[in-house]
Amino acid sequence: MKKQKTILIICTLLSIGVAACGPNEQEIAAQKIEKEQQLAKAVETKRKGFHCLSGWDGSHIKLASYVENNLRDPDSYDHIETRISPVTKTGTHTLSMKYRARNGFGGMTIGQVAATIQNEGCGFTIVSSE
């Protein structure tokens, strides 16, 4: 019986200690503000269209792959830059991508592709290609 009381007292003290060590109101408020800031940043990233671009080189991965696979020498493809506009009222972005690739004569040339990108799903439609 004495052993059970001792265990009960220890458990009670541990419970009180854990409750006392929990986050206080200031920490909870700070965590809430941090979550709100992260959400606002994610919303802004999506509005700007960056969620559709590679974190590695800034290219639109599916568009770059499509362009590369349709070159005379796909192994020569080299992404230069991609620019994307903020989302429009229709839910699309305008994208411009420059790349370098070998032409039919063996020389390196710069090409450019313009596309419309869907904000949801990041699908693309090529508008022009040089």
PyMOL commands that place a pseudoatom at each C-alpha (Angstrom):
pseudoatom trace, name=CA, resn=MET, resi=1, chain=A, elem=C, hetatm=0, pos=[0.000, 0.000, 0.000]
pseudoatom trace, name=CA, resn=LYS, resi=2, chain=A, elem=C, hetatm=0, pos=[2.823, 2.358, 0.873]
pseudoatom trace, name=CA, resn=LYS, resi=3, chain=A, elem=C, hetatm=0, pos=[4.455, 1.571, -2.462]
pseudoatom trace, name=CA, resn=GLN, resi=4, chain=A, elem=C, hetatm=0, pos=[1.255, 2.486, -4.339]
pseudoatom trace, name=CA, resn=LYS, resi=5, chain=A, elem=C, hetatm=0, pos=[0.997, 5.836, -2.530]
pseudoatom trace, name=CA, resn=THR, resi=6, chain=A, elem=C, hetatm=0, pos=[4.613, 6.582, -3.361]
pseudoatom trace, name=CA, resn=ILE, resi=7, chain=A, elem=C, hetatm=0, pos=[4.035, 5.790, -7.044]
pseudoatom trace, name=CA, resn=LEU, resi=8, chain=A, elem=C, hetatm=0, pos=[0.861, 7.925, -7.012]
pseudoatom trace, name=CA, resn=ILE, resi=9, chain=A, elem=C, hetatm=0, pos=[2.727, 10.859, -5.472]
pseudoatom trace, name=CA, resn=ILE, resi=10, chain=A, elem=C, hetatm=0, pos=[5.566, 10.536, -8.005]
pseudoatom trace, name=CA, resn=CYS, resi=11, chain=A, elem=C, hetatm=0, pos=[3.122, 10.431, -10.920]
pseudoatom trace, name=CA, resn=THR, resi=12, chain=A, elem=C, hetatm=0, pos=[1.258, 13.457, -9.566]
pseudoatom trace, name=CA, resn=LEU, resi=13, chain=A, elem=C, hetatm=0, pos=[4.486, 15.426, -9.174]
pseudoatom trace, name=CA, resn=LEU, resi=14, chain=A, elem=C, hetatm=0, pos=[5.595, 14.467, -12.702]
pseudoatom trace, name=CA, resn=SER, resi=15, chain=A, elem=C, hetatm=0, pos=[2.232, 15.587, -14.102]
pseudoatom trace, name=CA, resn=ILE, resi=16, chain=A, elem=C, hetatm=0, pos=[2.516, 18.931, -12.353]
pseudoatom trace, name=CA, resn=GLY, resi=17, chain=A, elem=C, hetatm=0, pos=[6.105, 19.320, -13.550]
pseudoatom trace, name=CA, resn=VAL, resi=18, chain=A, elem=C, hetatm=0, pos=[5.179, 18.574, -17.174]
pseudoatom trace, name=CA, resn=ALA, resi=19, chain=A, elem=C, hetatm=0, pos=[2.286, 21.050, -17.011]
pseudoatom trace, name=CA, resn=ALA, resi=20, chain=A, elem=C, hetatm=0, pos=[4.556, 23.719, -15.536]
pseudoatom trace, name=CA, resn=CYS, resi=21, chain=A, elem=C, hetatm=0, pos=[7.137, 23.167, -18.287]
pseudoatom trace, name=CA, resn=GLY, resi=22, chain=A, elem=C, hetatm=0, pos=[4.593, 23.573, -21.093]
pseudoatom trace, name=CA, resn=PRO, resi=23, chain=A, elem=C, hetatm=0, pos=[4.585, 26.647, -23.327]
pseudoatom trace, name=CA, resn=ASN, resi=24, chain=A, elem=C, hetatm=0, pos=[3.453, 29.893, -21.721]
pseudoatom trace, name=CA, resn=GLU, resi=25, chain=A, elem=C, hetatm=0, pos=[1.122, 32.458, -23.307]
pseudoatom trace, name=CA, resn=GLN, resi=26, chain=A, elem=C, hetatm=0, pos=[3.988, 34.454, -24.851]
pseudoatom trace, name=CA, resn=GLU, resi=27, chain=A, elem=C, hetatm=0, pos=[5.431, 31.351, -26.504]
pseudoatom trace, name=CA, resn=ILE, resi=28, chain=A, elem=C, hetatm=0, pos=[2.011, 30.365, -27.832]
pseudoatom trace, name=CA, resn=ALA, resi=29, chain=A, elem=C, hetatm=0, pos=[1.485, 33.886, -29.246]
pseudoatom trace, name=CA, resn=ALA, resi=30, chain=A, elem=C, hetatm=0, pos=[4.962, 33.848, -30.836]
pseudoatom trace, name=CA, resn=GLN, resi=31, chain=A, elem=C, hetatm=0, pos=[4.273, 30.443, -32.408]
pseudoatom trace, name=CA, resn=LYS, resi=32, chain=A, elem=C, hetatm=0, pos=[0.951, 31.705, -33.768]
pseudoatom trace, name=CA, resn=ILE, resi=33, chain=A, elem=C, hetatm=0, pos=[2.615, 34.776, -35.309]
pseudoatom trace, name=CA, resn=GLU, resi=34, chain=A, elem=C, hetatm=0, pos=[5.333, 32.606, -36.852]
pseudoatom trace, name=CA, resn=LYS, resi=35, chain=A, elem=C, hetatm=0, pos=[2.744, 30.270, -38.400]
pseudoatom trace, name=CA, resn=GLU, resi=36, chain=A, elem=C, hetatm=0, pos=[0.814, 33.255, -39.797]
pseudoatom trace, name=CA, resn=GLN, resi=37, chain=A, elem=C, hetatm=0, pos=[4.025, 34.670, -41.306]
pseudoatom trace, name=CA, resn=GLN, resi=38, chain=A, elem=C, hetatm=0, pos=[4.866, 31.315, -42.898]
pseudoatom trace, name=CA, resn=LEU, resi=39, chain=A, elem=C, hetatm=0, pos=[1.362, 31.080, -44.353]
pseudoatom trace, name=CA, resn=ALA, resi=40, chain=A, elem=C, hetatm=0, pos=[1.581, 34.639, -45.736]
pseudoatom trace, name=CA, resn=LYS, resi=41, chain=A, elem=C, hetatm=0, pos=[4.953, 33.819, -47.300]
pseudoatom trace, name=CA, resn=ALA, resi=42, chain=A, elem=C, hetatm=0, pos=[3.541, 30.663, -48.924]
pseudoatom trace, name=CA, resn=VAL, resi=43, chain=A, elem=C, hetatm=0, pos=[0.566, 32.616, -50.304]
pseudoatom trace, name=CA, resn=GLU, resi=44, chain=A, elem=C, hetatm=0, pos=[2.889, 35.283, -51.742]
pseudoatom trace, name=CA, resn=THR, resi=45, chain=A, elem=C, hetatm=0, pos=[5.167, 32.635, -53.279]
pseudoatom trace, name=CA, resn=LYS, resi=46, chain=A, elem=C, hetatm=0, pos=[2.178, 31.046, -54.987]
pseudoatom trace, name=CA, resn=ARG, resi=47, chain=A, elem=C, hetatm=0, pos=[0.882, 34.436, -56.171]
pseudoatom trace, name=CA, resn=LYS, resi=48, chain=A, elem=C, hetatm=0, pos=[4.251, 35.162, -57.764]
pseudoatom trace, name=CA, resn=GLY, resi=49, chain=A, elem=C, hetatm=0, pos=[4.350, 31.700, -59.380]
pseudoatom trace, name=CA, resn=PHE, resi=50, chain=A, elem=C, hetatm=0, pos=[7.576, 30.571, -57.734]
pseudoatom trace, name=CA, resn=HIS, resi=51, chain=A, elem=C, hetatm=0, pos=[5.922, 27.350, -56.561]
pseudoatom trace, name=CA, resn=CYS, resi=52, chain=A, elem=C, hetatm=0, pos=[5.994, 26.225, -60.220]
pseudoatom trace, name=CA, resn=LEU, resi=53, chain=A, elem=C, hetatm=0, pos=[9.742, 26.777, -60.582]
pseudoatom trace, name=CA, resn=SER, resi=54, chain=A, elem=C, hetatm=0, pos=[12.702, 24.641, -59.604]
pseudoatom trace, name=CA, resn=GLY, resi=55, chain=A, elem=C, hetatm=0, pos=[14.478, 25.621, -56.416]
pseudoatom trace, name=CA, resn=TRP, resi=56, chain=A, elem=C, hetatm=0, pos=[17.704, 24.473, -58.042]
pseudoatom trace, name=CA, resn=ASP, resi=57, chain=A, elem=C, hetatm=0, pos=[17.973, 26.622, -61.171]
pseudoatom trace, name=CA, resn=GLY, resi=58, chain=A, elem=C, hetatm=0, pos=[14.681, 28.529, -61.316]
pseudoatom trace, name=CA, resn=SER, resi=59, chain=A, elem=C, hetatm=0, pos=[13.407, 26.727, -64.410]
pseudoatom trace, name=CA, resn=HIS, resi=60, chain=A, elem=C, hetatm=0, pos=[9.934, 25.331, -64.981]
pseudoatom trace, name=CA, resn=ILE, resi=61, chain=A, elem=C, hetatm=0, pos=[10.927, 21.658, -64.869]
pseudoatom trace, name=CA, resn=LYS, resi=62, chain=A, elem=C, hetatm=0, pos=[8.233, 20.294, -67.196]
pseudoatom trace, name=CA, resn=LEU, resi=63, chain=A, elem=C, hetatm=0, pos=[8.699, 23.062, -69.782]
pseudoatom trace, name=CA, resn=ALA, resi=64, chain=A, elem=C, hetatm=0, pos=[12.498, 22.740, -69.687]
pseudoatom trace, name=CA, resn=SER, resi=65, chain=A, elem=C, hetatm=0, pos=[12.201, 18.966, -70.147]
pseudoatom trace, name=CA, resn=TYR, resi=66, chain=A, elem=C, hetatm=0, pos=[9.812, 19.432, -73.090]
pseudoatom trace, name=CA, resn=VAL, resi=67, chain=A, elem=C, hetatm=0, pos=[12.138, 21.930, -74.785]
pseudoatom trace, name=CA, resn=GLU, resi=68, chain=A, elem=C, hetatm=0, pos=[15.208, 19.776, -74.154]
pseudoatom trace, name=CA, resn=ASN, resi=69, chain=A, elem=C, hetatm=0, pos=[13.556, 16.652, -75.587]
pseudoatom trace, name=CA, resn=ASN, resi=70, chain=A, elem=C, hetatm=0, pos=[12.587, 18.537, -78.758]
pseudoatom trace, name=CA, resn=LEU, resi=71, chain=A, elem=C, hetatm=0, pos=[16.063, 19.859, -79.589]
pseudoatom trace, name=CA, resn=ARG, resi=72, chain=A, elem=C, hetatm=0, pos=[18.338, 18.466, -82.302]
pseudoatom trace, name=CA, resn=ASP, resi=73, chain=A, elem=C, hetatm=0, pos=[20.955, 17.804, -79.648]
pseudoatom trace, name=CA, resn=PRO, resi=74, chain=A, elem=C, hetatm=0, pos=[19.145, 17.373, -76.305]
pseudoatom trace, name=CA, resn=ASP, resi=75, chain=A, elem=C, hetatm=0, pos=[22.434, 16.806, -74.463]
pseudoatom trace, name=CA, resn=SER, resi=76, chain=A, elem=C, hetatm=0, pos=[23.544, 20.357, -75.325]
pseudoatom trace, name=CA, resn=TYR, resi=77, chain=A, elem=C, hetatm=0, pos=[20.593, 22.000, -73.512]
pseudoatom trace, name=CA, resn=ASP, resi=78, chain=A, elem=C, hetatm=0, pos=[21.659, 24.574, -70.909]
pseudoatom trace, name=CA, resn=HIS, resi=79, chain=A, elem=C, hetatm=0, pos=[19.081, 26.661, -69.004]
pseudoatom trace, name=CA, resn=ILE, resi=80, chain=A, elem=C, hetatm=0, pos=[19.997, 30.354, -68.806]
pseudoatom trace, name=CA, resn=GLU, resi=81, chain=A, elem=C, hetatm=0, pos=[17.075, 32.021, -67.039]
pseudoatom trace, name=CA, resn=THR, resi=82, chain=A, elem=C, hetatm=0, pos=[13.337, 31.889, -66.432]
pseudoatom trace, name=CA, resn=ARG, resi=83, chain=A, elem=C, hetatm=0, pos=[11.108, 34.841, -65.651]
pseudoatom trace, name=CA, resn=ILE, resi=84, chain=A, elem=C, hetatm=0, pos=[7.525, 34.512, -64.478]
pseudoatom trace, name=CA, resn=SER, resi=85, chain=A, elem=C, hetatm=0, pos=[4.796, 37.102, -63.936]
pseudoatom trace, name=CA, resn=PRO, resi=86, chain=A, elem=C, hetatm=0, pos=[2.441, 37.216, -60.939]
pseudoatom trace, name=CA, resn=VAL, resi=87, chain=A, elem=C, hetatm=0, pos=[-0.823, 35.333, -61.287]
pseudoatom trace, name=CA, resn=THR, resi=88, chain=A, elem=C, hetatm=0, pos=[-3.538, 37.036, -63.355]
pseudoatom trace, name=CA, resn=LYS, resi=89, chain=A, elem=C, hetatm=0, pos=[-7.262, 37.151, -62.630]
pseudoatom trace, name=CA, resn=THR, resi=90, chain=A, elem=C, hetatm=0, pos=[-7.654, 34.118, -64.918]
pseudoatom trace, name=CA, resn=GLY, resi=91, chain=A, elem=C, hetatm=0, pos=[-5.297, 32.040, -62.737]
pseudoatom trace, name=CA, resn=THR, resi=92, chain=A, elem=C, hetatm=0, pos=[-2.338, 31.986, -65.128]
pseudoatom trace, name=CA, resn=HIS, resi=93, chain=A, elem=C, hetatm=0, pos=[1.226, 33.265, -65.243]
pseudoatom trace, name=CA, resn=THR, resi=94, chain=A, elem=C, hetatm=0, pos=[3.229, 34.393, -68.260]
pseudoatom trace, name=CA, resn=LEU, resi=95, chain=A, elem=C, hetatm=0, pos=[6.628, 32.736, -68.384]
pseudoatom trace, name=CA, resn=SER, resi=96, chain=A, elem=C, hetatm=0, pos=[9.709, 33.456, -70.487]
pseudoatom trace, name=CA, resn=MET, resi=97, chain=A, elem=C, hetatm=0, pos=[12.618, 31.005, -70.563]
pseudoatom trace, name=CA, resn=LYS, resi=98, chain=A, elem=C, hetatm=0, pos=[16.033, 31.454, -72.229]
pseudoatom trace, name=CA, resn=TYR, resi=99, chain=A, elem=C, hetatm=0, pos=[18.295, 28.517, -72.936]
pseudoatom trace, name=CA, resn=ARG, resi=100, chain=A, elem=C, hetatm=0, pos=[21.446, 27.647, -74.853]
pseudoatom trace, name=CA, resn=ALA, resi=101, chain=A, elem=C, hetatm=0, pos=[21.689, 24.659, -77.210]
pseudoatom trace, name=CA, resn=ARG, resi=102, chain=A, elem=C, hetatm=0, pos=[23.654, 23.363, -80.179]
pseudoatom trace, name=CA, resn=ASN, resi=103, chain=A, elem=C, hetatm=0, pos=[22.141, 24.090, -83.584]
pseudoatom trace, name=CA, resn=GLY, resi=104, chain=A, elem=C, hetatm=0, pos=[22.255, 21.931, -86.728]
pseudoatom trace, name=CA, resn=PHE, resi=105, chain=A, elem=C, hetatm=0, pos=[25.678, 23.338, -87.709]
pseudoatom trace, name=CA, resn=GLY, resi=106, chain=A, elem=C, hetatm=0, pos=[27.288, 22.521, -84.358]
pseudoatom trace, name=CA, resn=GLY, resi=107, chain=A, elem=C, hetatm=0, pos=[27.302, 26.090, -83.036]
pseudoatom trace, name=CA, resn=MET, resi=108, chain=A, elem=C, hetatm=0, pos=[25.730, 27.144, -79.766]
pseudoatom trace, name=CA, resn=THR, resi=109, chain=A, elem=C, hetatm=0, pos=[22.686, 29.408, -80.058]
pseudoatom trace, name=CA, resn=ILE, resi=110, chain=A, elem=C, hetatm=0, pos=[20.345, 31.029, -77.579]
pseudoatom trace, name=CA, resn=GLY, resi=111, chain=A, elem=C, hetatm=0, pos=[16.683, 30.120, -77.766]
pseudoatom trace, name=CA, resn=GLN, resi=112, chain=A, elem=C, hetatm=0, pos=[13.671, 31.565, -76.014]
pseudoatom trace, name=CA, resn=VAL, resi=113, chain=A, elem=C, hetatm=0, pos=[10.270, 30.111, -75.165]
pseudoatom trace, name=CA, resn=ALA, resi=114, chain=A, elem=C, hetatm=0, pos=[7.194, 31.996, -73.953]
pseudoatom trace, name=CA, resn=ALA, resi=115, chain=A, elem=C, hetatm=0, pos=[4.451, 30.047, -72.230]
pseudoatom trace, name=CA, resn=THR, resi=116, chain=A, elem=C, hetatm=0, pos=[1.323, 30.431, -70.176]
pseudoatom trace, name=CA, resn=ILE, resi=117, chain=A, elem=C, hetatm=0, pos=[1.473, 28.550, -66.869]
pseudoatom trace, name=CA, resn=GLN, resi=118, chain=A, elem=C, hetatm=0, pos=[-1.550, 27.493, -64.794]
pseudoatom trace, name=CA, resn=ASN, resi=119, chain=A, elem=C, hetatm=0, pos=[-1.237, 28.608, -61.161]
pseudoatom trace, name=CA, resn=GLU, resi=120, chain=A, elem=C, hetatm=0, pos=[-2.945, 25.413, -59.997]
pseudoatom trace, name=CA, resn=GLY, resi=121, chain=A, elem=C, hetatm=0, pos=[-1.046, 22.351, -61.160]
pseudoatom trace, name=CA, resn=CYS, resi=122, chain=A, elem=C, hetatm=0, pos=[1.645, 24.364, -63.004]
pseudoatom trace, name=CA, resn=GLY, resi=123, chain=A, elem=C, hetatm=0, pos=[0.663, 22.995, -66.428]
pseudoatom trace, name=CA, resn=PHE, resi=124, chain=A, elem=C, hetatm=0, pos=[1.967, 24.950, -69.422]
pseudoatom trace, name=CA, resn=THR, resi=125, chain=A, elem=C, hetatm=0, pos=[0.940, 26.000, -72.912]
pseudoatom trace, name=CA, resn=ILE, resi=126, chain=A, elem=C, hetatm=0, pos=[3.678, 27.234, -75.246]
pseudoatom trace, name=CA, resn=VAL, resi=127, chain=A, elem=C, hetatm=0, pos=[2.829, 30.583, -76.794]
pseudoatom trace, name=CA, resn=SER, resi=128, chain=A, elem=C, hetatm=0, pos=[5.978, 31.086, -78.881]
pseudoatom trace, name=CA, resn=SER, resi=129, chain=A, elem=C, hetatm=0, pos=[9.356, 29.481, -79.414]
pseudoatom trace, name=CA, resn=GLU, resi=130, chain=A, elem=C, hetatm=0, pos=[12.466, 30.889, -81.115]
for i in range(1, 130): cmd.bond("trace and resi %d" % i, "trace and resi %d" % (i + 1))
show_as sticks, trace
zoom trace
